[in-house]
Amino acid sequence: MFGVEGKVIMRNPKGYLSPAQIEAIIARAKRPRDELLMLLLWRTGARVTETLEIQLEDFYWGDHEVLIKTLKRKGDSKNIKRPIALAPDAEKRIKELLKQTGIKNGYIFPSYGKARRMTRQMAHHIIAQAAKDAGIRVAASEPMHPHIFRHSMAMFFRNSGVKVEELQRILGHTDISSTGYYFRIGDTDVKDRTLSVWKKYDTSKKDAIDV
């Protein structure tokens, strides 16, 4: 479908995007800080607030991981952090972007106003603008928002064979039924593939077979 000035608008009614679509959005970042935000959302699957809470001291380069403060958890969640492994290419780019932003310590997305760090609203704006520039939407009725990166990463891992228990730990879900949501969504993919196979085997286009 075409949008303004003939730009192709790619929509995905399933509520998540492909890796290629996510990378296309990240490529539209206007500054290193914005690319860093979207890259971390995509490569960690963290909630936007969790991502904004990351401090430079949370990166353990020797172990190739970053510690994410798990939010939305019953009880005392302030001291609960989950390690997320960083692939070599992502780690290299994160280091480059951190160097470009000039962050020496503390929050990697600082705010120079009253807030300690970037607000969720600003993160939403950054992603919505990048997606608009890339001509990508999830659905006509659903605006682009940071959580799409989390959904997309979860589905990418699910489709890559990661087990539900492993994905639960990565996403920081207390209840595994929350993680199971991504595996139920996958049923739609199975249906699509099933129909695709049978479409190729269309008996109405074949000569009748004598029995």
C-alpha positions in Angstrom: 0.0 0.0 0.0 1.3 3.5 -0.8 1.4 6.4 1.5 2.6 10.0 1.2 4.7 10.7 -1.9 4.4 7.1 -3.1 6.2 5.6 -0.1 5.4 2.0 0.4 3.7 1.3 3.8 4.4 -2.2 5.1 1.8 -3.4 7.5 1.7 -6.5 9.6 -1.7 -7.4 11.2 -0.1 -9.9 13.6 1.3 -7.3 15.9 5.0 -7.8 15.3 7.6 -7.1 12.6 10.2 -9.1 10.8 13.9 -8.6 11.6 14.3 -6.8 8.2 11.5 -4.3 9.1 13.0 -3.7 12.5 16.4 -3.1 11.0 14.9 -0.7 8.5 13.4 1.3 11.3 16.7 1.4 13.3 18.4 2.6 10.1 16.3 5.7 10.2 17.6 6.9 13.6 18.5 10.6 13.5 21.2 10.5 16.1 23.4 7.9 17.9 21.3 8.0 21.0 18.2 7.1 19.0 19.9 4.2 17.3 21.3 3.0 20.6 17.7 3.0 22.1 16.2 1.0 19.3 19.1 -1.4 19.0 18.9 -2.3 22.7 15.1 -2.7 22.5 15.5 -5.1 19.6 18.5 -7.1 20.8 17.4 -7.5 24.5 13.6 -7.7 24.2 13.4 -5.4 27.3 10.5 -3.3 28.1 11.0 0.4 27.2 11.2 1.5 30.9 13.7 -1.3 31.6 15.8 -0.1 28.7 15.7 3.5 29.8 16.9 2.4 33.3 20.1 0.9 31.9 23.3 2.5 33.2 26.8 2.2 31.8 27.8 0.1 34.8 25.2 -2.5 33.7 27.3 -3.6 30.8 29.7 -6.5 31.5 31.8 -6.5 28.3 34.0 -9.4 29.5 30.9 -11.6 29.9 29.3 -10.1 26.7 26.1 -9.2 28.5 24.0 -6.4 30.0 22.0 -6.5 33.2 18.4 -5.5 32.8 16.4 -4.3 35.9 13.2 -6.4 35.7 10.1 -4.4 36.2 6.4 -5.4 36.4 7.3 -8.0 39.0 5.5 -8.7 42.2 7.4 -8.1 45.4 10.8 -6.4 45.6 11.8 -6.0 42.0 14.2 -3.1 42.5 17.2 -5.4 43.1 16.3 -8.0 40.5 18.3 -7.8 37.3 18.4 -10.4 34.6 21.5 -10.9 32.3 20.9 -10.6 28.6 23.7 -11.9 26.3 24.9 -9.5 23.6 25.9 -10.9 20.2 29.3 -9.8 19.0 27.9 -7.5 16.2 25.4 -5.9 18.6 28.1 -5.4 21.3 30.5 -3.8 18.9 27.8 -1.3 17.6 26.7 -0.5 21.2 30.2 0.4 22.2 30.6 2.6 19.1 27.3 4.4 19.9 28.1 4.8 23.5 31.4 6.4 22.5 29.5 8.8 20.1 27.0 9.8 22.8 29.9 10.7 25.1 28.3 8.9 28.1 31.0 8.3 30.8 28.8 6.8 33.6 25.3 6.6 34.9 22.2 6.4 32.8 23.0 5.9 29.1 19.8 7.8 28.2 20.1 10.8 30.6 17.7 13.7 30.7 18.9 17.2 31.3 15.6 18.3 32.8 13.8 17.3 36.0 13.7 13.6 35.1 16.8 11.5 35.7 16.6 9.9 32.3 14.7 9.9 29.0 11.0 9.6 29.4 8.8 6.9 27.9 7.1 9.6 25.9 10.3 10.7 24.2 11.2 7.1 23.4 7.8 6.6 21.9 8.3 9.7 19.7 11.7 8.6 18.6 10.4 5.2 17.4 7.2 6.5 15.9 9.2 9.0 13.8 11.8 6.4 12.7 9.0 4.0 11.7 7.2 6.8 9.8 10.4 7.7 8.0 10.9 4.0 7.1 7.3 3.7 5.9 6.6 0.8 8.2 3.4 0.2 10.3 2.3 -2.7 12.3 -1.4 -2.2 11.4 -3.5 0.7 10.1 -5.2 1.1 13.4 -2.2 0.6 15.7 0.4 3.3 16.1 4.1 2.3 16.3 5.3 2.0 19.8 8.4 0.7 21.7 6.7 -2.5 22.8 6.6 -3.7 19.1 10.4 -4.2 19.4 9.8 -6.6 22.4 7.0 -8.5 20.5 9.1 -8.8 17.4 12.2 -10.0 19.2 10.1 -12.6 21.1 8.5 -13.9 17.9 11.9 -14.0 16.2 13.3 -16.1 19.0 10.2 -18.3 19.1 10.4 -18.9 15.4 14.2 -19.7 15.8 13.4 -22.6 18.1 14.0 -21.0 21.5 12.0 -22.8 24.2 9.2 -21.1 26.1 11.1 -21.5 29.4 14.2 -19.8 27.9 12.2 -17.0 26.4 10.5 -16.5 29.7 13.8 -15.8 31.4 14.9 -13.4 28.6 11.7 -11.4 28.7 11.5 -11.4 32.5 8.0 -12.8 32.8 6.9 -13.9 36.2 4.2 -16.1 34.8 5.1 -18.4 31.9 1.6 -18.1 30.5 2.6 -14.5 29.5 5.4 -16.0 27.4 3.1 -18.7 26.0 1.3 -15.9 24.2 4.0 -15.7 21.6 3.7 -19.4 21.0 -0.1 -19.1 20.5 0.5 -16.3 18.0 2.7 -18.7 16.1 -0.4 -20.8 15.3 -1.3 -18.2 12.8 2.0 -18.7 11.0 1.4 -22.5 10.9 -2.0 -21.9 9.4 -0.5 -19.6 6.7 2.2 -22.2 5.9 -0.4 -25.0 5.8 -2.6 -23.1 3.3 0.5 -22.2 1.3 1.4 -25.8 0.9 -2.1 -26.9 -0.1 -2.4 -24.0 -2.5 0.5 -25.5 -4.5 -1.3 -28.8 -4.4 -4.6 -27.6 -6.0 -6.5 -30.6 -7.4 -8.8 -28.4 -9.3 -5.9 -27.5 -11.6 -4.9 -31.2 -12.1 -6.3 -33.8 -14.4 -8.6 -36.2 -12.7 -6.8 -39.2 -11.3 -8.3 -42.6 -12.3 -8.8 -44.9 -9.4 
